Amino acid sequence: MSAQVSPLASVSKDATIGSGAIIEPFAFVDADVEIGPGTWIGPHAVVHSGTRIGSDCKIFSGAVLGAVPQDLKFQGEPSTVEIGDRTVVRECVTVNRGTADRMATKVGSDCLLMAYCHLAHDVFVGDHVIIANSGNIAGHVTIEDWVIIEGMVGVQQFVTIGQHAFVAGGSMVRKNIPPFIKAAREPLSFIGVNSIGLRRRGFTNDQIMNIEDIYRTLYVQNANLSQALRIAETEIAQSEEKQTILSFIQASDKGIIRGPF
């Protein structure tokens, strides 16, 4: 099936448009752009050079993908924006290209970026991530798979949000958020394990109880994190979830969010 490109759209002859893609009136697609099969580019969407969009995505009106970074250190290096398959980008979302740090800004597959979100340069977003309206993600942030970020959240540069985490609306994220947890309050704090989300994704009760035991050790029973990590390592049974949590925290040189007290 050939692509359907409106005669009222501005599409460079040097763009690569996949079969079955649809480009609506008044969309702009620059040179050095790749749009995958079945992807829909809505009216007034703007896709700049260096953007790579996978298959069956939906890019809504007013979205701007691949604009140069808002970073004074950027020297025009040939960086990219890369978006996976089946990802939905709603109205007025902006995703900037990478800089020399990572050379790319990446969004995985099956993600939803709701209206007015901003992803700055060198942000890496995993698969199945939802960022609700007006989420603002600063440069060099990593958001792992299955994270949900509610509306009006600001994420500081160089932060990492671990897999399956949930961030409450209106939060300011200044430190790393470990995997599998819920984060809320001001300053941002651990408020429990994201058990509802984990059950929806097929985690067993035993896995969830194991995760709860680990975080009870880390956040509730021990005020000293280094001591808590030693106890968790030696006294809690080995599991994939335990290794994921401990490895994340040990790699968090900028620190993790505080406990509930």
C-alpha positions as CSV (number, residue, x, y, z in Angstrom):
1,M,0.0,0.0,0.0
2,S,1.4,3.4,-1.0
3,A,1.7,6.3,1.4
4,Q,-1.1,8.9,1.3
5,V,0.4,12.4,1.3
6,S,-1.9,15.4,1.1
7,P,-1.0,17.8,-1.7
8,L,-1.4,20.5,1.0
9,A,1.4,19.0,3.1
10,S,5.0,20.1,2.8
11,V,7.1,16.9,2.4
12,S,10.7,16.9,1.3
13,K,11.6,14.7,-1.6
14,D,14.5,13.5,0.6
15,A,12.2,12.1,3.3
16,T,11.5,8.4,3.5
17,I,7.8,7.6,3.9
18,G,6.8,4.0,4.6
19,S,3.9,2.2,2.9
20,G,0.5,3.0,4.2
21,A,1.6,6.1,6.1
22,I,-0.7,9.1,6.0
23,I,0.4,12.7,6.0
24,E,-2.4,15.2,6.5
25,P,-2.8,18.7,5.1
26,F,-0.4,21.4,6.4
27,A,2.0,18.9,8.0
28,F,5.7,19.6,7.5
29,V,8.2,16.8,6.9
30,D,11.8,17.8,6.4
31,A,14.7,16.1,4.6
32,D,16.5,13.3,6.4
33,V,13.3,12.1,8.0
34,E,12.1,8.5,8.2
35,I,8.4,7.7,8.8
36,G,7.5,4.1,9.2
37,P,4.7,2.1,7.6
38,G,1.2,2.9,8.8
39,T,2.2,6.0,10.7
40,W,-0.2,9.0,10.7
41,I,1.1,12.5,10.7
42,G,-1.7,14.9,11.6
43,P,-2.4,18.4,10.3
44,H,0.2,21.1,11.3
45,A,2.6,18.6,12.8
46,V,6.2,19.4,12.2
47,V,8.9,16.7,11.7
48,H,12.4,18.1,11.4
49,S,15.6,16.6,9.9
50,G,17.1,13.7,11.9
51,T,13.8,12.3,13.1
52,R,13.1,8.6,12.8
53,I,9.5,7.4,13.5
54,G,8.6,3.7,13.6
55,S,5.5,2.0,12.3
56,D,1.8,2.6,13.2
57,C,2.6,5.7,15.3
58,K,0.2,8.7,15.6
59,I,1.6,12.2,15.6
60,F,-1.1,14.8,16.4
61,S,-1.5,18.4,15.4
62,G,1.0,20.9,16.6
63,A,3.6,18.3,17.7
64,V,7.2,19.3,16.9
65,L,9.7,16.5,16.6
66,G,13.4,16.8,16.0
67,A,14.0,20.6,16.6
68,V,17.5,21.5,17.6
69,P,18.2,21.3,21.3
70,Q,17.7,24.2,23.7
71,D,21.2,23.7,24.9
72,L,23.9,26.4,24.5
73,K,26.6,23.7,24.2
74,F,25.0,22.3,21.0
75,Q,27.3,22.8,18.1
76,G,25.2,21.5,15.3
77,E,26.2,17.8,15.6
78,P,24.1,15.5,13.4
79,S,22.0,14.0,16.2
80,T,18.6,12.4,16.0
81,V,15.1,11.9,17.5
82,E,14.1,8.2,17.4
83,I,10.6,7.0,18.1
84,G,9.6,3.3,18.3
85,D,6.5,1.6,16.9
86,R,2.9,2.3,17.9
87,T,3.7,5.3,20.0
88,V,1.2,8.1,20.2
89,V,2.4,11.8,20.4
90,R,-0.5,14.1,21.2
91,E,-1.1,17.8,20.5
92,C,1.8,20.3,21.0
93,V,4.3,17.8,22.3
94,T,8.0,18.8,21.6
95,V,10.8,16.4,21.4
96,N,14.3,17.9,20.8
97,R,17.3,16.2,19.1
98,G,20.2,14.9,21.1
99,T,23.6,16.6,21.7
100,A,27.1,15.2,21.8
101,D,26.3,13.5,25.1
102,R,24.1,10.8,23.7
103,M,23.7,12.0,20.1
104,A,20.0,11.0,20.2
105,T,16.7,11.5,22.0
106,K,14.8,8.2,22.1
107,V,11.2,7.2,22.8
108,G,10.4,3.5,22.8
109,S,7.5,1.6,21.4
110,D,3.9,1.6,22.7
111,C,4.3,4.9,24.6
112,L,1.8,7.7,25.1
113,L,3.1,11.3,25.3
114,M,0.0,13.4,26.2
115,A,-0.6,17.0,25.1
116,Y,2.0,19.7,25.8
117,C,4.8,17.3,27.1
118,H,8.4,18.4,26.5
119,L,11.3,16.0,26.1
120,A,14.6,17.8,26.0
121,H,17.8,16.7,24.4
122,D,19.4,13.3,25.2
123,V,16.3,11.9,27.0
124,F,15.9,8.2,26.7
125,V,12.4,6.8,27.3
126,G,11.7,3.0,27.3
127,D,8.7,1.0,26.1
128,H,5.1,1.3,27.4
129,V,5.8,4.6,29.1
130,I,2.9,7.1,29.7
131,I,3.7,10.8,30.3
132,A,0.6,12.8,31.0
133,N,-0.3,16.3,30.0
134,S,2.4,19.0,30.5
135,G,5.1,16.7,31.7
136,N,8.4,18.5,31.3
137,I,11.5,16.3,31.0
138,A,14.9,18.0,31.2
139,G,18.0,16.9,29.3
140,H,19.9,13.7,29.8
141,V,17.0,12.0,31.7
142,T,16.4,8.2,31.5
143,I,12.9,6.9,31.9
144,E,12.8,3.1,32.0
145,D,10.0,0.7,30.7
146,W,6.5,0.9,32.0
147,V,6.8,4.1,33.9
148,I,3.7,6.3,34.4
149,I,4.2,10.0,35.0
150,E,1.0,11.9,35.8
151,G,0.3,15.5,34.7
152,M,2.3,18.7,35.4
153,V,5.4,16.8,36.5
154,G,8.9,18.4,36.2
155,V,12.0,16.1,36.0
156,Q,15.4,17.6,36.6
157,Q,18.3,16.9,34.2
158,F,20.4,13.7,34.6
159,V,17.7,11.9,36.7
160,T,16.7,8.3,36.1
161,I,13.2,6.9,36.8
162,G,13.3,3.1,37.3
163,Q,11.0,0.6,35.6
164,H,7.4,0.3,36.6
165,A,7.5,3.4,38.8
166,F,4.6,5.7,39.2
167,V,5.0,9.5,39.7
168,A,2.1,11.5,41.1
169,G,0.8,14.6,39.4
170,G,2.4,18.0,40.1
171,S,5.7,16.4,41.4
172,M,9.2,17.8,41.1
173,V,11.7,15.0,40.5
174,R,15.1,16.0,41.6
175,K,16.6,12.6,42.5
176,N,16.5,9.1,41.0
177,I,13.3,7.1,41.6
178,P,13.9,3.4,42.1
179,P,12.0,0.7,40.2
180,F,8.5,-0.6,41.1
181,I,7.5,2.2,43.5
182,K,5.1,5.1,43.8
183,A,6.5,8.6,44.4
184,A,4.5,11.6,45.7
185,R,4.5,14.5,48.2
186,E,6.9,17.5,48.4
187,P,9.8,16.9,48.7
188,L,9.2,13.8,46.5
189,S,9.1,10.6,48.6
190,F,8.6,6.9,48.5
191,I,4.9,6.2,49.4
192,G,4.7,2.5,48.6
193,V,5.2,-0.2,46.0
194,N,3.2,0.2,42.7
195,S,1.4,-3.0,43.4
196,I,-1.7,-2.2,41.3
197,G,0.4,-1.4,38.3
198,L,2.5,-4.6,38.8
199,R,-0.5,-6.8,39.1
200,R,-1.9,-5.3,35.8
201,R,1.4,-6.3,34.1
202,G,1.4,-9.9,35.4
203,F,3.6,-9.8,38.5
204,T,2.6,-12.5,40.9
205,N,1.7,-11.9,44.6
206,D,4.9,-13.5,45.6
207,Q,6.9,-11.2,43.4
208,I,5.1,-8.1,44.8
209,M,5.5,-9.3,48.4
210,N,9.2,-9.7,47.8
211,I,9.5,-6.2,46.4
212,E,7.6,-4.9,49.4
213,D,10.0,-6.7,51.7
214,I,13.0,-5.1,50.0
215,Y,11.6,-1.6,50.2
216,R,10.5,-2.1,53.8
217,T,14.1,-2.9,54.6
218,L,15.4,0.1,52.6
219,Y,13.0,2.8,53.5
220,V,11.1,1.9,56.7
221,Q,13.3,-0.3,59.0
222,N,16.7,1.4,58.4
223,A,17.5,5.1,58.5
224,N,21.0,4.5,57.0
225,L,20.8,3.5,53.3
226,S,24.2,1.8,53.2
227,Q,23.3,-0.4,56.1
228,A,19.9,-1.1,54.6
229,L,21.5,-2.2,51.3
230,R,23.8,-4.6,53.2
231,I,20.9,-6.1,55.1
232,A,18.8,-6.5,51.9
233,E,21.7,-8.1,50.2
234,T,22.3,-10.7,52.9
235,E,18.9,-11.3,54.5
236,I,16.4,-11.2,51.6
237,A,16.2,-14.1,49.2
238,Q,17.8,-13.7,45.8
239,S,15.4,-12.7,43.0
240,E,15.5,-10.8,39.7
241,E,13.5,-8.0,41.3
242,K,16.0,-7.7,44.2
243,Q,18.9,-7.5,41.8
244,T,17.1,-4.9,39.7
245,I,16.4,-2.7,42.8
246,L,19.9,-3.0,44.4
247,S,21.7,-2.5,41.1
248,F,19.7,0.6,40.4
249,I,20.4,2.1,43.8
250,Q,24.1,1.3,43.8
251,A,24.4,3.0,40.4
252,S,22.5,6.1,41.6
253,D,25.5,8.4,42.2
254,K,23.1,11.4,42.4
255,G,21.1,9.7,45.2
256,I,17.5,8.4,45.3
257,I,14.3,10.0,46.6
258,R,13.7,10.0,50.4
259,G,11.7,7.7,52.5
260,P,8.2,8.2,53.9
261,F,9.2,9.9,57.2
